[in-house]
């Protein structure tokens, strides 16, 4: 329908007017309403004078009849739904009646397990084993679909893919120490590990720990130190090649830093020395063994060099320490396995392995906490 506002006043004669005395009533329709045009015209004219009055009354009667029919149908639906609810409630009450009427105390002639709660209670001091058997029988009947406890994900992973099983960091470190002790006696051990010649489980575990040290402990932190620095490639290669470093404080000079080549107040000398070695097999190259490099750097580059160098050459220095221990042992004509076990037990009992592991953790923490150059 259309919305219309009747702003005009309508004047019409009252039904009670007779003769010359005319009673005039003023009707003001200012309220808003939603009506059809036909209904508005019907409202404006009285039913007695309007020829369409019968049409309006018939329409009202039809609407009234429809409303009565709707009321009757809704009452019928309501009565049906209430009847259904009563039926369902009665059925559920009938079904639940046995559970609601469980006796509080077991009867003497009861032989079924579901009529009382005695089969679910196990007395601690009971000497009769039949109650326990009955209890287990009832539990098994109530839980027919319960499966046996299955293996955890970590156990399944360790069984089918042993190379990916999780292991404590200190366990990895002890394997590495043992591998270095073996290689100090037999210098072909590490190379045979990396080329896949040794296939026994202890060798595979040692190889896994060596990869763990390189790929999880050392290399990600080295890359983080490099990507956040302004070092030139030439300086990085020098730090990578020389296993020994000595950083000393000298007279300061305003010059270009030899690490990042930026204008800095350089007051640190970095002395690099030592022989080049293979990062995996740790074999030493004797070419230019006495070569040294002295570089003048700023304070930030000097600190970064110290942190980077400690982590980069930690594995090589650990191997050199293990080689020194084997040389100082001096025991001959002993199987390699017995020598390694004896030396390893001595190092573990003395706390030497734990101390070196703590050094590694300190180096990793220094690399993680190193502030970016501003």
Backbone torsions as a table, in degrees:
resi	resn	phi	psi	omega
1	UNK	NA	165.8	179.6
2	UNK	-97.2	150.2	176.9
3	UNK	-95.3	124.8	178.3
4	UNK	-134.6	146.8	178.0
5	UNK	-114.5	121.8	-179.1
6	UNK	-89.2	102.6	-178.0
7	UNK	-95.2	-8.0	-178.5
8	UNK	-94.9	152.4	177.7
9	UNK	-91.1	137.4	-176.5
10	UNK	-107.0	130.5	179.6
11	UNK	-113.6	128.9	175.1
12	UNK	-150.3	159.8	-177.0
13	UNK	-75.5	145.5	177.1
14	UNK	-75.5	154.5	179.0
15	UNK	-68.0	-21.7	-176.2
16	UNK	-90.1	2.4	-176.5
17	UNK	-74.3	135.0	177.5
18	UNK	-144.5	142.2	175.7
19	UNK	70.5	-144.9	-176.1
20	UNK	-84.5	-21.0	-179.5
21	UNK	-81.1	108.4	-177.3
22	UNK	-106.1	122.8	177.4
23	UNK	-98.9	115.1	-176.3
24	UNK	-103.5	131.8	178.6
25	UNK	-118.4	132.4	-179.6
26	UNK	-98.2	121.9	-179.2
27	UNK	-113.9	124.8	179.2
28	UNK	-111.5	118.7	179.6
29	UNK	-109.9	92.6	-177.4
30	UNK	-110.5	-0.1	-177.9
31	UNK	-85.5	151.7	179.7
32	UNK	-83.8	138.9	179.0
33	UNK	-150.2	160.6	179.1
34	UNK	-109.7	105.1	-175.2
35	UNK	-142.8	156.1	173.1
36	UNK	-76.2	162.8	178.6
37	UNK	-64.1	-38.5	179.7
38	UNK	-65.0	-40.6	-179.5
39	UNK	-67.9	-35.0	177.7
40	UNK	-64.3	-43.4	178.7
41	UNK	-64.8	-34.6	177.5
42	UNK	-68.8	-35.2	178.1
43	UNK	-67.0	-36.5	-176.5
44	UNK	-70.6	-25.0	-177.1
45	UNK	-111.3	142.1	177.6
46	UNK	-70.8	151.6	-176.4
47	UNK	-64.3	-30.6	-175.6
48	UNK	-72.3	-32.6	-177.8
49	UNK	-95.1	-20.9	-176.7
50	UNK	-83.0	133.9	-179.7
51	UNK	-74.1	-18.8	-177.9
52	UNK	-94.7	16.4	-179.8
53	UNK	-63.6	-38.0	179.9
54	UNK	-64.8	-33.7	179.4
55	UNK	-65.0	-42.9	-179.1
56	UNK	-66.6	-41.0	179.9
57	UNK	-65.8	-39.2	178.7
58	UNK	-65.2	-37.7	177.8
59	UNK	-64.8	-41.1	178.1
60	UNK	-64.3	-39.1	179.1
61	UNK	-64.6	-40.0	177.9
62	UNK	-62.7	-44.5	179.0
63	UNK	-62.1	-40.0	179.1
64	UNK	-63.6	-41.3	-179.8
65	UNK	-65.1	-39.8	178.4
66	UNK	-64.8	-40.2	178.8
67	UNK	-63.4	-42.8	177.8
68	UNK	-61.6	-39.2	179.9
69	UNK	-65.3	-41.1	178.2
70	UNK	-64.2	-41.6	178.1
71	UNK	-61.6	-42.7	-180.0
72	UNK	-63.7	-42.4	-180.0
73	UNK	-65.9	-40.4	179.8
74	UNK	-65.2	-39.4	177.2
75	UNK	-64.8	-37.4	178.8
76	UNK	-65.0	-42.7	178.3
77	UNK	-63.3	-41.0	-178.3
78	UNK	-63.3	-40.5	179.4
79	UNK	-67.5	-38.1	178.3
80	UNK	-65.3	-43.8	-178.8
81	UNK	-65.4	-38.1	178.2
82	UNK	-66.9	-35.2	177.4
83	UNK	-66.7	-41.6	177.6
84	UNK	-63.0	-41.1	179.4
85	UNK	-63.0	-41.2	178.9
86	UNK	-63.9	-39.2	178.6
87	UNK	-63.7	-44.6	-179.5
88	UNK	-65.8	-39.3	178.4
89	UNK	-63.5	-38.7	179.0
90	UNK	-66.8	-39.4	178.9
91	UNK	-65.8	-44.5	179.4
92	UNK	-64.5	-35.2	177.8
93	UNK	-65.6	-37.1	178.7
94	UNK	-67.4	-40.1	-179.3
95	UNK	-68.4	-38.9	-176.0
96	UNK	-84.9	-2.9	-175.2
97	UNK	-61.0	-42.0	179.9
98	UNK	-62.9	-34.2	-179.2
99	UNK	-74.0	-31.8	-179.7
100	UNK	-74.6	-23.0	-175.6
101	UNK	-103.9	32.9	175.5
102	UNK	-67.1	132.0	-179.7
103	UNK	-70.0	145.6	-179.0
104	UNK	-74.4	-29.0	178.6
105	UNK	-126.3	142.6	-178.2
106	UNK	-70.2	139.9	177.0
107	UNK	-81.1	156.9	-174.9
108	UNK	-69.5	-34.9	-176.9
109	UNK	-92.8	10.8	-178.0
110	UNK	-76.3	132.5	-179.8
111	UNK	-120.0	-10.2	-178.6
112	UNK	-87.5	152.9	-178.1
113	UNK	-82.3	-23.1	-174.5
114	UNK	-88.5	-7.6	-175.8
115	UNK	-82.4	-12.9	-177.6
116	UNK	-146.3	173.3	-178.5
117	UNK	-102.1	9.2	-175.4
118	UNK	-69.6	-27.3	-177.8
119	UNK	-76.7	-14.4	179.6
120	UNK	-94.7	0.5	-178.0
121	UNK	-116.5	126.5	179.5
122	UNK	-111.5	119.5	178.7
123	UNK	-80.2	137.6	-175.7
124	UNK	-67.6	-39.2	-175.3
125	UNK	-96.1	14.0	-177.9
126	UNK	-75.9	132.2	179.0
127	UNK	-92.1	-9.7	-177.3
128	UNK	-88.5	126.7	-178.5
129	UNK	-88.8	-3.7	-178.6
130	UNK	-69.7	-32.3	-179.4
131	UNK	-64.1	-40.6	-179.7
132	UNK	-66.1	-41.3	179.2
133	UNK	-64.0	-40.9	178.7
134	UNK	-65.1	-38.9	179.3
135	UNK	-62.9	-46.4	179.3
136	UNK	-63.5	-35.7	179.2
137	UNK	-65.1	-42.5	179.3
138	UNK	-65.5	-41.3	179.8
139	UNK	-64.3	-39.0	178.7
140	UNK	-67.5	-34.9	177.8
141	UNK	-70.6	-37.2	-179.7
142	UNK	-74.2	-21.0	-179.0
143	UNK	-124.8	70.4	-177.4
144	UNK	-74.4	-24.4	-174.8
145	UNK	-97.0	7.1	-178.9
146	UNK	-71.8	128.0	-179.1
147	UNK	-91.1	160.6	175.6
148	UNK	-69.7	148.6	-179.0
149	UNK	-60.1	125.9	-177.1
150	UNK	-92.6	166.4	179.2
151	UNK	-70.8	149.7	177.4
152	UNK	-75.5	167.3	-178.6
153	UNK	-62.9	-39.4	-179.2
154	UNK	-66.1	-37.5	178.6
155	UNK	-68.5	-40.0	176.8
156	UNK	-64.2	-40.3	179.4
157	UNK	-65.1	-41.3	179.1
158	UNK	-67.6	-29.2	-178.4
159	UNK	-76.7	-45.5	-174.1
160	UNK	-90.4	-34.6	179.6
161	UNK	-128.3	80.0	-175.3
162	UNK	-64.8	-21.7	-178.4
163	UNK	-69.5	-21.6	-175.5
164	UNK	-102.6	2.9	-178.0
165	UNK	-68.4	145.0	-178.0
166	UNK	-76.2	143.8	-177.1
167	UNK	-144.4	150.0	179.7
168	UNK	-66.8	145.3	-177.6
169	UNK	-61.3	-38.2	180.0
170	UNK	-67.4	-32.3	175.7
171	UNK	-64.8	-42.5	175.3
172	UNK	-58.5	-43.1	-176.8
173	UNK	-65.5	-40.3	178.8
174	UNK	-65.2	-37.0	175.5
175	UNK	-62.1	-39.8	-179.9
176	UNK	-64.5	-42.4	178.5
177	UNK	-61.2	-42.5	179.4
178	UNK	-65.1	-39.1	177.5
179	UNK	-64.1	-38.3	179.1
180	UNK	-68.8	-35.4	176.4
181	UNK	-64.6	-40.3	177.9
182	UNK	-65.7	-42.8	-178.3
183	UNK	-69.3	-27.2	176.7
184	UNK	-66.9	-27.1	176.3
185	UNK	-89.8	-45.3	178.2
186	UNK	-116.8	100.9	-171.4
187	UNK	-71.2	0.2	177.0
188	UNK	-100.8	4.4	-174.2
189	UNK	-68.6	-48.8	-177.6
190	UNK	-64.7	-41.0	178.7
191	UNK	-63.9	-36.0	177.6
192	UNK	-71.7	-26.5	174.7
193	UNK	-68.1	-46.3	-175.5
194	UNK	-74.0	-29.5	179.5
195	UNK	-87.4	0.5	175.1
196	UNK	83.3	13.8	-179.5
197	UNK	-70.0	-41.4	-178.5
198	UNK	-89.1	123.5	-175.1
199	UNK	-116.2	2.4	-179.6
200	UNK	-71.5	161.8	-173.0
201	UNK	-64.8	-41.6	-178.1
202	UNK	-64.4	-35.2	178.1
203	UNK	-69.5	-40.3	178.5
204	UNK	-66.1	-36.3	176.4
205	UNK	-65.4	-40.3	177.6
206	UNK	-64.8	-40.9	178.1
207	UNK	-64.0	-40.5	176.9
208	UNK	-60.8	-41.9	179.7
209	UNK	-68.0	-36.0	176.7
210	UNK	-64.4	-43.4	176.2
211	UNK	-64.0	-37.2	179.2
212	UNK	-63.4	-40.9	178.7
213	UNK	-63.8	-43.3	-177.7
214	UNK	-73.4	-48.8	-169.0
215	UNK	-86.0	-22.8	-176.5
216	UNK	-110.0	-34.4	-176.5
217	UNK	-91.3	-51.0	-166.1
218	UNK	-95.4	-57.4	-168.8
219	UNK	-60.6	-44.1	179.4
220	UNK	-60.6	-35.2	-179.2
221	UNK	-74.9	-34.9	175.2
222	UNK	-63.6	-42.8	178.7
223	UNK	-64.2	-36.3	178.1
224	UNK	-66.0	-40.4	178.1
225	UNK	-65.3	-35.9	-177.1
226	UNK	-76.2	-43.8	-175.4
227	UNK	-68.3	-21.7	178.7
228	UNK	-96.4	7.9	-178.5
229	UNK	-113.5	174.7	176.3
230	UNK	-114.1	26.2	179.3
231	UNK	-63.7	145.0	172.1
232	UNK	-83.8	154.6	-176.8
233	UNK	-61.1	-33.7	-178.2
234	UNK	-65.4	-41.7	179.7
235	UNK	-67.7	-40.3	179.0
236	UNK	-61.7	-42.9	179.3
237	UNK	-62.1	-37.0	178.4
238	UNK	-65.9	-42.7	179.2
239	UNK	-66.2	-33.9	179.0
240	UNK	-70.4	-31.7	-172.3
241	UNK	-84.6	-30.0	-174.3
242	UNK	-100.3	119.0	-176.8
243	UNK	-77.4	-12.2	-178.8
244	UNK	-114.4	139.9	179.0
245	UNK	-140.8	145.7	175.5
246	UNK	-141.0	119.8	-177.6
247	UNK	-109.6	123.0	-176.4
248	UNK	-129.3	151.2	179.7
249	UNK	-90.1	127.3	-179.4
250	UNK	-126.1	-173.5	178.1
251	UNK	-66.2	132.4	-177.7
252	UNK	-73.8	152.2	-179.2
253	UNK	-151.7	133.9	178.1
254	UNK	-81.1	105.6	-173.8
255	UNK	-155.2	-178.5	176.4
256	UNK	-80.6	124.4	-179.8
257	UNK	-65.5	133.7	-177.5
258	UNK	-79.9	0.0	174.0
259	UNK	-97.5	-50.6	-178.5
260	UNK	-107.3	-9.5	178.9
261	UNK	60.9	30.9	174.1
262	UNK	-107.1	155.2	-178.6
263	UNK	-69.9	115.5	-176.2
264	UNK	-141.2	164.5	171.0
265	UNK	-87.7	98.4	-171.3
266	UNK	-94.8	120.7	-179.3
267	UNK	-135.4	15.0	179.9
268	UNK	-122.6	135.3	173.4
269	UNK	-103.8	130.3	178.4
270	UNK	-108.4	113.5	179.8
271	UNK	-102.2	114.9	-179.5
272	UNK	-107.8	133.0	-179.0
273	UNK	-153.2	174.7	178.5
274	UNK	112.2	171.3	-176.1
275	UNK	-97.2	147.9	177.5
276	UNK	-70.6	144.7	-177.8
277	UNK	-142.3	162.2	176.1
278	UNK	-82.4	130.6	-173.6
279	UNK	-69.5	-24.1	-179.1
280	UNK	-93.9	-58.8	-176.9
281	UNK	-83.2	-12.6	178.6
282	UNK	62.4	24.4	174.7
283	UNK	-75.7	138.1	-173.1
284	UNK	-94.4	139.5	174.7
285	UNK	-101.3	122.7	-176.4
286	UNK	-84.0	3.8	-179.2
287	UNK	-69.6	126.2	-179.6
288	UNK	50.8	56.8	-176.1
289	UNK	-69.6	-24.8	-177.9
290	UNK	-98.4	12.1	-178.5
291	UNK	-70.6	141.9	179.5
292	UNK	-137.2	152.7	177.6
293	UNK	-132.4	131.3	177.0
294	UNK	-119.0	121.9	-176.0
295	UNK	-128.2	141.3	-179.5
296	UNK	-104.5	123.4	-173.5
297	UNK	-133.6	169.8	176.1
298	UNK	-83.2	-178.8	-173.5
299	UNK	-68.7	-43.9	-177.9
300	UNK	-65.2	-44.8	179.6
301	UNK	-66.5	-33.1	177.8
302	UNK	-66.2	-43.6	178.1
303	UNK	-66.0	-40.1	178.4
304	UNK	-65.0	-37.4	178.1
305	UNK	-62.9	-42.4	179.0
306	UNK	-61.8	-47.5	-178.7
307	UNK	-65.9	-43.4	-178.4
308	UNK	-65.9	-44.3	-176.4
309	UNK	-67.9	-39.8	179.0
310	UNK	-59.8	-40.7	-178.5
311	UNK	-79.7	-36.3	-177.4
312	UNK	-65.1	-42.8	-173.4
313	UNK	-106.6	18.4	180.0
314	UNK	-64.7	-44.3	-176.9
315	UNK	-63.2	-41.7	179.9
316	UNK	-64.6	-42.6	-179.8
317	UNK	-68.1	-33.8	175.6
318	UNK	-64.2	-39.8	177.8
319	UNK	-67.1	-39.5	178.4
320	UNK	-64.3	-36.6	176.1
321	UNK	-65.5	-40.9	177.7
322	UNK	-64.8	-38.4	177.7
323	UNK	-64.8	-38.8	178.0
324	UNK	-64.7	-37.7	178.8
325	UNK	-65.7	-40.1	178.5
326	UNK	-66.2	-39.3	-180.0
327	UNK	-67.4	-37.2	-180.0
328	UNK	-76.2	-13.0	-178.5
329	UNK	-66.5	-49.3	174.4
330	UNK	74.5	7.2	179.4
331	UNK	-85.4	127.6	-179.3
332	UNK	-116.0	168.6	178.0
333	UNK	54.9	44.0	176.8
334	UNK	-128.5	138.1	178.5
335	UNK	-56.8	148.7	-177.1
336	UNK	-60.9	-40.7	-178.6
337	UNK	-62.4	-43.3	179.9
338	UNK	-66.3	-39.6	179.5
339	UNK	-64.1	-44.0	-178.9
340	UNK	-65.1	-42.9	179.7
341	UNK	-64.2	-39.3	-179.7
342	UNK	-67.6	-47.2	179.2
343	UNK	-65.6	-39.5	-179.5
344	UNK	-65.6	-41.4	178.5
345	UNK	-63.5	-39.7	178.7
346	UNK	-65.3	-43.1	-179.9
347	UNK	-66.1	-36.9	-179.6
348	UNK	-71.6	-40.3	179.9
349	UNK	-69.2	-34.3	179.9
350	UNK	-78.2	-9.7	-179.5
351	UNK	85.4	7.9	-177.9
352	UNK	-67.3	-41.7	-179.1
353	UNK	-65.3	-41.9	179.4
354	UNK	-64.3	-37.5	179.4
355	UNK	-65.4	-42.9	178.6
356	UNK	-68.2	-33.5	175.5
357	UNK	-66.5	-37.7	175.6
358	UNK	-64.4	-36.1	175.5
359	UNK	-61.8	-41.9	178.1
360	UNK	-62.8	-41.9	178.5
361	UNK	-64.0	-37.7	177.7
362	UNK	-64.9	-41.5	178.5
363	UNK	-64.0	-40.7	178.8
364	UNK	-67.2	-38.0	178.3
365	UNK	-67.2	-38.4	176.3
366	UNK	-61.7	-39.9	179.2
367	UNK	-68.8	-36.6	179.6
368	UNK	-70.7	-33.5	-175.2
369	UNK	-95.5	2.6	-177.1
370	UNK	-68.6	129.0	-175.9
371	UNK	-79.2	145.9	179.6
372	UNK	-69.6	142.7	-180.0
373	UNK	-67.3	130.6	-177.5
374	UNK	-102.7	NA	NA
